[in-house]
Amino acid sequence: MADETLGTPEQLRDPNYTPPLGKAIPLGIQHVLAMFVSNVTPAIVLAGAAGFGFGSNSPDFPELLYMIQMSMLFAGIATLFQTITFGPVGAALPIVQGTSFAFIPIMIPLVVGKGVDGLAALYGGVLIGGIFHAALGTVIGKIRFALPPLVTGLVVTLIGLALVKVGIEYAAGGVPAKAAGAESYGSFKSWSAALVVIFVTLGLKFYARGMLAVSAVLIGIVVGYFYSMAIGLLSFEAVANSWTRSAIFSLPVPFKYGFEFSMAAVIGFCLMAFVSAVETVGDVSGICKGGAGREATDKEIAGATYADGLGTAVAGVFGALPNTSFSQNVGLIAMTGVMSRHVVTIGAIFLIICGLIPKVGGVIRTVPIEVLGGGVVVMFGMVVASGVSMLSDVVWNRRNMVIFAVALSVGLGLQLEVMNLAPGSANALQHLPSSLQILGASGILPAALIAIVLNLILPAELADEATEEMSGGMAGSKK
C-alpha cells in the first residue's frame, strides 16, 4: 500500500510527479539497493570465466575493478535514458536499467580462458548488438507474436540452468580453487559463509518488510562479508589495501579493451537482443499496469526499446556489459505504489556517482567468492523460477508439449555436453565452424531457434496418432 504522505493517489500514479525530496531520495536509493548486487554480478562472472576474476592471482585482476565501476556507471546512464528521455529514446517511465544476466551464457564461450585478450571481440558484439537492439524499437510490436511465453519462458529457464552451476562453484570456493584441486574447495568454512548469506536473505525476504525485504540479497551479502572476516576468510588488511589502492575518482576510457569484429559475437548478441527486448516490453507493461492501472502505449514500448539498445551500445564502447530493464524494480513500484520517474532518476544519479568512484568497486572486489556464491545461488535460482513462471502462462496442449520437449532436449543437452567440458576437449559441436560452436555451446540459441521455428510452422494441434507416438501416449492430456 502506498504511503499517503507521499502524495494523492492520482499523483502517485503520474510518472511526472515528484514526491517531497526528503522521501524521494530514500525511494530512489531503495531502487538501487534492490538491483545493486544483480547489476555487478555479470561482470564478476565474466571475469572469472576469462581467467582474471576472484581468486585467479592474475595480473589483470585490477581490470575487474574497472568492469564493476562501468557496470554501475552505465546502468545509471541507461536508466537516465529511460526516465529523462531525448527525442524518441526512452519511455518516460520509472524503468531501472542494469547489466543483463541473459547474455552471460552467450558471453562466456567468447572469453573463456582468454583473459583480457578475449574482451575486444566481446565488446565489438556488445556495441553492434546494442545498435541492432535499438533498431528493434521500430518493429517490436510486430515481432512479439514470434516470442510467446512458450519461447521466452524456455529461454529464461535455460539461462538460469546455465548459471546455477556457477553459483555452486562460487559457494564452494571458486573456479580457481577447484581447478587447482585446493583442499579448501568445498570446505565447511566455504559453505558456511555461503549459507549465512542464503539464510539471512531468505529470512529478510519472508519476515521483513519495506526496504529490508527489498534489499534482502544485498544485506545478506553484507552479513556474510562480516562473517567471513570473523572466521578468517577475509582479513581487514586486504580490505584496507584494496581501499587504499583504489582511486577516489576516475573517468571511463573509450575502447579500453579494443574493438574486434567477431561474427559469433555479433550474431549471438543480436539474437539475444530479441529476448531482451521482449523482456523490456513485459517490464514496461508491468510498470504501467501495476503503477498506473493502465496498458502501456506503443510510444512507451518503442521508446523503452530504443533506450535499452542505446544504453547497451554506449556501455560497450566504455567496457560495460549489455543493459536491460530490471524486473525486480517493477515489483518494487507495484509494492510502493510510487510511479514517479523522477524517483528513479535520483537512483540513477546515485549509481553514476558510485561508478565514478573506484573505491566503491575496490570494496566490492574484496567480497569473498563464497559470500558472493551465496547471493548468486539465490539470484540464479530466481532466474530459473522466473522462466517457470512465464511457462505457467502456456496452454499445455499436445502441440506445445512437443515443441518444448524438443527445444529443451537440444538446449539442455548442449549445455551439459559442451559447456561442462574443458576447452579443446572433444564435444558434440567440434566439427562445426568455430563461430557456430560458440553460438551453440550454451544451448540457449539453438533451443530458442527450434522453439520459434516449430511454433511458427506446426499446425495448431497435432494429429492424434502423431501425438501418441511422440509424447508417450499423452493424447488425453489437457488441450
Order of alpha helices (4+ residues) and beta strands (2+ residues): alpha-alpha-alpha-beta-alpha-alpha-alpha-alpha-alpha-alpha-alpha-alpha-alpha-alpha-alpha-beta-alpha-alpha-alpha-alpha-alpha-alpha-alpha-alpha
